[in-house]
């Protein structure tokens, strides 16, 4: 099936679902109600890519195509823009931002491509130059990813530690400040500074990841999966020993947790 035929079929199904006699649930949705689904499906697609599972990737990409098409059609129904307009706009932008491919300009490397993009946004697309390079980072990103991108933008301008020792010293400093704020909360019951200090600590950890070119979201994702695997082992072993999980059986859970950390075989 050709691209056009397949996409036309998808659009027809969306029109049917949203039309008279269509699906009550689909007819009730709006771009606002589907925002969460769009974010969730994007992360599910990322998970599939990380797993390297082509059939799963294909399925998740299909879910994303569906949501993008559905949201585009909702705006078409309101007379705001059309699905064709969305596709044509994307095609024109690709051509406009790749003059080294579709025009006579040259770009020897990725840095030159990005420099051209920044110029094209201002000169050809009429976008106002950003007051700061940090304004280029979307406010809608999850905090972890946003911190990572903010730090990368600043580092490209030379605002960075020359060696990892500086990053580690800053991390230790932030950890000490967290300890101080935690002790203050324990003794006085007031912990106004603790949230801020924990944020600073997390920001420093993200910075350490960036310094070593490690994506913090991927690193944390791996740790999440490791925690799930080990906790499920604890649950299974507690059940095998007819033990209830709770504070009073913490010692047994710790034993099984250490057991889960041991290499298989």
N, C-alpha and C positions, 0 to 999 in steps of 0.2 A: 504493500500500500504506500503511495506517494505521500510526502509531507502534507501537501494541501488537502488531499482526500481525507487523511486521518484527522487533521485538525478541524476540517469542515464537519466531520462526523461528531467530534467532541463538542463543537459549538452547537450543533443541532440538538444533542442530548441535553446540554445545559439549558437551551431555550425551552425544550419540552418540560424539563423539571421545574422551571420558573414560570411557565405559562399556565393558562387556564386548564384545569384538570390535571395539573402536574403534581409534584410532591408537596404536601402541606409544609413539611419541615423546610425544604429548600426555598419555598415561597416566602417563608417567614424570615429568612436570613437577610442580613445587610452587610456592607463592608465592615461596619463596626463589630458585628457579632462574629465575623470570621477572622478577625485579627489574631486571636489566640490560636486558632487552628492553623493559620499561616505560619506562625512562629513554631508551633509544635511539629508540623510536618517538615519544616526546614531542618529542625534538629534531628528528626527521624531519618531524613535523607542523609544527613551528615553521619549518623550512626551507621547506616548501610554502607556508605563509602568507606568508613573506617574499617568495617568488617570485611571489605573486599568481596562482597557477595553480589554479583551482577544481577541475578533475578530480583533480589531485594532492592537494589539500587533502582532498577527499572520500575518496580512497583511504587517506590517512594517518589521518584521523579514524576510518575503519572499522577500521584496525589497532588503534587505541587502544581502541575499543569492544570489540573482540574480547578484548584482554588484560584489560581491567577486568572483563568478563563471565566470562572464564576463571578469573581469580583469585577472584572472588566465588563462583563455583560450587565451586571447590576447598574454600573454607571451608564452603559449604553441605554438601558431601559429608562433612565432618568434624563436622557438627552444631553448628558455632560460630555461624553466622548464615546468612541466606538472601539470594539475589539480590533478592527482593521487599523484604526488610528494608533492604537497601542503598538501593534506590530510594525506599522510603517514608521512610527517615531523611533522605535528601537533600531530598525534598519538604517534610517537616515543618520542616527547618532553614531552607529558603528562606522559608517562610511566617513562621516565628518571627522571623527576622532582618530581615523587611521589614514591620514594623507600619505603616509609612507607605504601604504599598501594600495590605496585606491587613487592616489594622486602622484604628484611629482616630487614630494619631499622625501628626505632620507632620515632614517633613525637607526643608528648603528647598534644600539643596545636598549635594554628596558628602561634605563634612566632617561635616555633621550625621548622614549615614547611617553613616559610620565610627564616630562617637561613640556612636551607638545600638548598633552591633554590639558594641563593647567593653563597654557596659553590660549588654547581653543575655547575653553570654557568662558574665558573673559572676552576675547576678541570676537569670536564668532557666535557664541551663545548668549552673550550679553550678561553673563553672571557677574555680580559684584565681587571684586576681589575680597578674600577673607581678611578680616582684621588680624587674625592669628592663624598659624598653621594648625592649631588645636581645634579651630572651628570646623576643620574638614572632617573631624571624627563625629559620627552620628550620635546624637543624644539618645537614640532609641536602642542602642546596643546594650546588652546585659552588662552590668558594672565590671565584671571580670574582663570581658573582651574589650570594653571601652578603656579601662586602665592600661591594658597592653598596647592598644593602638595610640593612646595619648603619649605614652612613654616612647614609642617608636618614632612618632612625629618629632618629639623634642630631641631625641638622640640624633636624628638626621640633621638637625641644626647645630650639632656639636655640644648640646647640653646633655652630657653623659659622663659617667665615671670612666677614667682612663684605664683602670684595672679593677678586677673583681674584688680586691680587698676593700675598696671603698663601699661597694654594694653590701658586702658581708658586715662591715662595721656599722653601716646604717641599719641593717637588719637587727643586729644585736642591740643597737641603741633603741630602736622601736620596741623590741621585746622587753627591755628593761622598763620603758615607759608604760607598757601594758601591765607589767607586774606591779608597778607603783600604783596605777589607777585601780587595779583589781584589789590591792591591799586596802586602798582608801575606801573602796565600796564595801569591803568586808567589815571594816572597823567603824565606818560612819553611816553606812547604808546609802550613801550618796555616790552615784557613779556617773555623773554627767560627762566626765572626760573619757570614760572607758570605751564608749562606742567610737569616739574620734580616734583614740589610740589604737584600737583594733583595726580601724580602717587604714590607719597609717602603716600598721604591720602588714596587712594584706597587700597594700600597694607596694611595699618593699619586697615582699615575696614575689609578686608579679614582675617587679623590676629585675630580680635575680634570674627569673625564668627568661626574660627578654635578653638579658646580657649573654646567656648561653644559647640563645636562639631556640628556646623551648617554648612552645605554645602553652600557656598556663591552663587554658581550658581543656586541652587534650591531656595534659599531665594530671589534672584533677579528675578528668573522666576516667583515666586508667585506675586511679586510686579509688574512685567510687566503685568501679567494677571489682576491684580487689577486696574492698570492704564487704560488698554484697556476697562474694564467694565465701569469704571467711565467716561471715555472720550466719549464712545458711548452714555452714558446717557445724557451727555452735548449736543452732536450732535442731539440726538432725541428731547430733550427739546427745543433747539434753533429752530429746524425745526417746532415744534408744535406752537411756538410763532412767526413764520415768521421773525426770526432774522438771519442776516448773521453773520457768525463767522469771527471775525477780531479784531484788537487791539481796535477799537472804541466800541466794545460790550463786552469788557473784564469783566466789572462788572457783566453783565448778566451771562456770562459763569462761573464766580466765584460762583455766587449764585446757579447755577445748579450743579456745582461741589460739593459744600457743601451739596446739596440735595442728590447727589449720595452717599455721605459718610454716610448718615443716615441709620440705620438698617431697613431692609425691614419689612413691617407690622406695 
